[in-house]
Amino acid sequence: MTPTVCHVIVGPQRHGVVRHAVASAAAIGGPVVTADAVGDLHAQAVPDAERIHIHFTDRLFGSTAARGADEFVSLTTSLNRPVSTTLHDVPQPSDGRAFAMRVEAYRRVIDAVDGVVVSSDHERVLLADHTDREDVDVIPLALDRSPTPTGGRPPVRDVVGVLGFIYPGKGHAEIIDALGALEADLDLLALGAVADGHEDLITDLTTRAAGVNVRFETTGFVPDTALQATLRSVAVPVAFHRHLSASASINTWIEAGRRPLVPHNRYTAEIEANSPGALWLHGDSVDDLRDAIARAAAEPELTWVADDVVVFPTSEQVGAMYRARFDAWSRR
């Protein structure tokens, strides 16, 4: 029998990890405790449950990776019952100077729990490269696509759309360069708010775009009530994130019926293997991106997910996979 699991979710409601954690908890079932910051949690506020499951990324638990690990380990100790975790933003060499500190932090988190989940085989490989934990389970991010609209599709804006928080490495700069080399009259629309601490990036991107006769605009945060219509309104959906490990923004495009242009790498190949036809894979260079955008502008029907595409996993399947893992961990 599946043990009673309480889901402890730390972070602001708009954060992608928090949104994923809330949706996963709903699919799995069980009590949920939320807090904007880990300091707001107290062991006595956590319901009586046989197991605790926590979604972890260092940025939500502390101002540095080391402090995030400190807070996580302290929390798990205070709970005095089995704890498992889903790890997000798994360390990778592209983290630069923060990489070594993040690896050590994630090692400490892994050592503090009896069950570990990541959202892709790509992330499992990253962990295997830098930690000793072997029993890591993969449960992909859920995909619940809406029917692709036909005939009466909304008017298309002549823009390339990029979904998610704006920060260095998300691909905006490379997309501007690709658009500057195109004859097609397309601008760049960032569908999301700027990440804290990167406010100067808006001016930088606006200047970069103006230099190649491209307009760069931002929508700010897009509420859920307007998100699907917004995603369906752009001419070309693009996700050119340079350092992916798992991506809710790619899934959100697909859920809206769009087939986003993404560079071919280990992670995007994994999504395409699970959901054939859901992605438009292209080479991992600005020139390849430019060519893909040009074709997408000329053949817009290719930027929509075909009706016969079957996606995996759905929320229901994700819930079943988590419950199976909780069962297995409880039998150890």
Secondary structure, DSSP 8 states (H G I E B T S, - for coil): ----EEEEEES-TTSHHHHHHHHHHHHH-S-EEEESSGGG--GGGS---SEEEEEE-HHHH-SSHHHHHHHHHHHHHHH-S-EEEEE-S---GGGGGGHHHHHHHHHHHHHT-SEEEES-HHHHHHHHHH-----EEE------------SS----EEEEEEES-B-TTSSHHHHHHHHHT-SS--EEEEES-B-TT-THHHHHHHHHHHTTT--EEE-----HHHHHHHHHHEEEEB---SS-S--HHHHHHHHTTB--EEE-SHHHHHHHHHSTTS-EEE-SSHHHHHHHHHHHHH-GGGGB--TT---S--HHHHHHHHHHHHHHHHT-
